[in-house]
Amino acid sequence: MNEAVSIVVAYLLGSIPFAYLAGRMRGIDIRTVGSKNVGATNVFRTLGKGIGIAVMVLDIAKGAAGVLIAQALTQPHWPLAAAAAAILGHVFPVWLRFKGGKGVATAGGTILALTPIPALIVLAVWFVTIALTRYVSLGSILAAIAFPPLLVIFGVPWPTLAFGTAAAAVVVWRHRANIQRLRAGNELRLELGRTPKPGGEPPRTT
């Protein structure tokens, strides 16, 4: 019983569309502005740094919370199922007709709860890549690719390795359109220090 409850709770937590709610607080539908993605990066670009950072922290927290609840209520390996449920909740949220974000921050929260040290290294890869290139998508892709080898290096149990590999694959798959834009040279860069007008369309920088 606890196992089923944990999975459902993790999915429902993951489904909370903080990006969408943040946009509604400003009177806009985040699905219609910027990149139209229901995620922290689009909030950052269209509503500003403060709200974007808050949404990112909340998305990370809901992923971590799903795993921590499962760890408290269930036996080993069930938290992996809860982590998958939280990510699927973000990508396919019941509240938004199963059309959600790309799951990067939520996946980050789950791996932070499951494997803290590899997760922190992945976070460093993500941050450094964005700092050097200003491409959030590239940072997310490289961080996802780096995660499975880090799990091997740290000798995690094979179920955790399998989950980490699957989660990384989902993140890369969700960024397939970004990969095409990166190859074409027209992917959006993160404009640090710029305060966008709510609902405004971010400029494209090649």
C-alpha positions as CSV (number, residue, x, y, z in Angstrom):
1,M,0.0,0.0,0.0
2,N,2.8,2.4,0.9
3,E,4.4,1.7,-2.4
4,A,1.4,2.7,-4.4
5,V,0.8,5.8,-2.3
6,S,4.4,6.9,-2.8
7,I,4.2,6.5,-6.6
8,V,0.9,8.5,-6.8
9,V,2.2,11.2,-4.5
10,A,5.4,11.5,-6.5
11,Y,3.5,11.8,-9.7
12,L,1.1,14.4,-8.4
13,L,4.0,16.4,-6.9
14,G,5.8,16.3,-10.2
15,S,2.7,17.4,-12.0
16,I,2.5,20.7,-10.1
17,P,3.1,23.2,-12.9
18,F,5.0,25.9,-11.1
19,A,6.0,27.6,-14.4
20,Y,2.4,27.8,-15.5
21,L,1.2,29.0,-12.1
22,A,4.0,31.7,-12.1
23,G,2.8,32.9,-15.4
24,R,-0.8,33.0,-14.3
25,M,0.2,35.1,-11.3
26,R,1.4,37.7,-13.9
27,G,-1.7,37.3,-16.0
28,I,-0.2,35.4,-18.8
29,D,-0.2,31.8,-20.1
30,I,3.5,30.7,-20.2
31,R,2.5,28.2,-22.9
32,T,1.9,31.1,-25.3
33,V,5.1,33.2,-24.8
34,G,8.8,32.8,-25.3
35,S,9.7,29.2,-26.2
36,K,6.2,28.2,-25.0
37,N,7.8,25.5,-22.8
38,V,6.3,25.0,-19.3
39,G,9.6,25.2,-17.5
40,A,11.9,27.4,-15.4
41,T,14.0,28.6,-18.4
42,N,11.1,30.0,-20.2
43,V,9.9,31.7,-17.0
44,F,13.4,33.1,-16.6
45,R,13.4,34.6,-20.1
46,T,9.8,35.9,-20.1
47,L,9.1,36.9,-16.5
48,G,12.6,37.7,-15.1
49,K,15.4,36.1,-13.1
50,G,13.7,36.2,-9.7
51,I,10.6,34.3,-10.7
52,G,12.7,32.0,-13.0
53,I,15.0,31.0,-10.1
54,A,12.0,30.5,-7.8
55,V,10.3,28.2,-10.3
56,M,13.6,26.2,-10.8
57,V,14.0,25.7,-7.0
58,L,10.4,24.6,-6.7
59,D,10.8,22.1,-9.6
60,I,13.9,20.7,-8.1
61,A,12.2,20.5,-4.7
62,K,9.2,18.6,-6.0
63,G,11.4,16.0,-7.5
64,A,13.4,15.6,-4.4
65,A,10.3,15.5,-2.2
66,G,8.8,12.6,-4.2
67,V,12.0,10.6,-3.6
68,L,12.3,11.5,0.0
69,I,8.7,10.5,0.8
70,A,9.2,7.1,-0.9
71,Q,12.5,6.6,1.0
72,A,10.5,7.2,4.3
73,L,7.6,4.9,3.4
74,T,9.0,2.1,1.3
75,Q,11.9,-0.4,0.9
76,P,15.0,0.2,-1.3
77,H,14.4,0.6,-5.1
78,W,10.9,1.9,-4.7
79,P,12.3,5.5,-4.4
80,L,13.6,4.9,-8.0
81,A,10.0,4.3,-9.2
82,A,8.9,7.4,-7.3
83,A,11.7,9.4,-9.0
84,A,10.5,8.2,-12.4
85,A,6.9,9.1,-11.4
86,A,7.9,12.6,-10.4
87,I,9.7,13.2,-13.7
88,L,6.8,11.8,-15.7
89,G,4.5,14.0,-13.7
90,H,6.4,17.1,-14.8
91,V,6.7,16.0,-18.5
92,F,3.0,14.7,-18.6
93,P,1.1,16.7,-15.9
94,V,-2.5,15.7,-15.4
95,W,-3.4,19.4,-14.7
96,L,-2.2,20.6,-18.2
97,R,-3.7,17.8,-20.3
98,F,-0.4,15.8,-20.1
99,K,1.6,18.5,-21.9
100,G,4.4,19.7,-19.6
101,G,8.0,20.7,-19.5
102,K,11.3,18.9,-20.3
103,G,11.8,17.6,-16.8
104,V,15.4,18.8,-16.3
105,A,15.0,20.5,-12.9
106,T,12.6,17.8,-11.6
107,A,15.0,15.1,-12.7
108,G,17.8,17.1,-11.0
109,G,15.8,17.0,-7.7
110,T,15.3,13.3,-7.9
111,I,19.0,12.5,-8.5
112,L,20.0,15.0,-5.8
113,A,17.9,12.9,-3.3
114,L,19.1,9.6,-4.7
115,T,22.8,10.2,-5.5
116,P,23.9,13.5,-4.0
117,I,27.6,13.6,-5.1
118,P,27.1,12.6,-8.8
119,A,24.2,15.1,-8.8
120,L,26.3,17.9,-7.6
121,I,28.9,17.2,-10.3
122,V,26.2,17.1,-12.9
123,L,25.0,20.5,-11.6
124,A,28.5,21.8,-12.0
125,V,28.6,20.6,-15.6
126,W,25.2,22.3,-16.2
127,F,26.3,25.6,-14.6
128,V,29.7,25.8,-16.3
129,T,28.3,25.0,-19.7
130,I,25.6,27.7,-19.4
131,A,28.1,30.2,-18.0
132,L,30.5,29.6,-21.0
133,T,27.9,29.4,-23.8
134,R,24.6,30.9,-22.4
135,Y,22.8,27.9,-23.9
136,V,20.6,26.3,-21.2
137,S,19.6,23.5,-23.5
138,L,23.3,22.6,-24.2
139,G,24.0,22.6,-20.4
140,S,21.0,20.3,-19.8
141,I,22.1,17.9,-22.6
142,L,25.7,17.7,-21.5
143,A,24.7,17.2,-17.9
144,A,22.4,14.4,-18.9
145,I,25.1,12.7,-21.0
146,A,27.6,13.0,-18.1
147,F,25.3,11.5,-15.5
148,P,25.4,7.7,-16.4
149,P,29.2,7.6,-16.5
150,L,29.4,9.3,-13.2
151,L,27.1,6.7,-11.7
152,V,29.4,4.0,-13.0
153,I,32.5,5.8,-11.5
154,F,30.8,6.0,-8.1
155,G,29.7,2.4,-8.2
156,V,26.0,2.8,-7.6
157,P,23.7,-0.3,-7.6
158,W,22.6,-1.4,-11.1
159,P,18.9,-0.4,-10.5
160,T,20.1,3.2,-9.8
161,L,22.3,3.1,-12.9
162,A,19.4,1.9,-15.0
163,F,17.2,4.7,-13.7
164,G,19.9,7.3,-14.2
165,T,20.5,6.2,-17.8
166,A,16.8,6.2,-18.6
167,A,16.3,9.6,-17.0
168,A,19.2,11.0,-19.0
169,A,17.8,9.5,-22.2
170,V,14.5,11.2,-21.5
171,V,16.1,14.6,-20.9
172,V,18.1,14.3,-24.2
173,W,15.0,13.1,-26.1
174,R,13.0,16.0,-24.8
175,H,15.7,18.4,-26.1
176,R,15.7,16.9,-29.7
177,A,14.3,20.2,-31.1
178,N,16.9,22.2,-29.2
179,I,19.6,19.9,-30.7
180,Q,18.4,20.7,-34.2
181,R,18.4,24.5,-33.4
182,L,21.9,24.2,-31.9
183,R,23.1,22.5,-35.1
184,A,21.4,25.2,-37.2
185,G,22.9,28.0,-35.0
186,N,19.5,29.6,-34.1
187,E,19.0,28.3,-30.5
188,L,18.0,30.9,-27.9
189,R,20.8,32.1,-25.6
190,L,20.1,33.0,-22.0
191,E,20.3,36.8,-21.7
192,L,21.9,37.3,-18.3
193,G,21.3,40.7,-16.8
194,R,18.4,41.4,-19.1
195,T,15.0,42.1,-17.5
196,P,12.3,41.0,-20.0
197,K,8.9,42.6,-20.2
198,P,6.2,40.1,-19.0
199,G,4.9,38.2,-22.0
200,G,7.6,39.6,-24.2
201,E,9.2,37.5,-26.9
202,P,12.9,37.0,-26.2
203,P,15.3,38.0,-29.0
204,R,17.1,35.3,-31.0
205,T,20.8,35.4,-30.8
206,T,23.0,33.2,-32.9
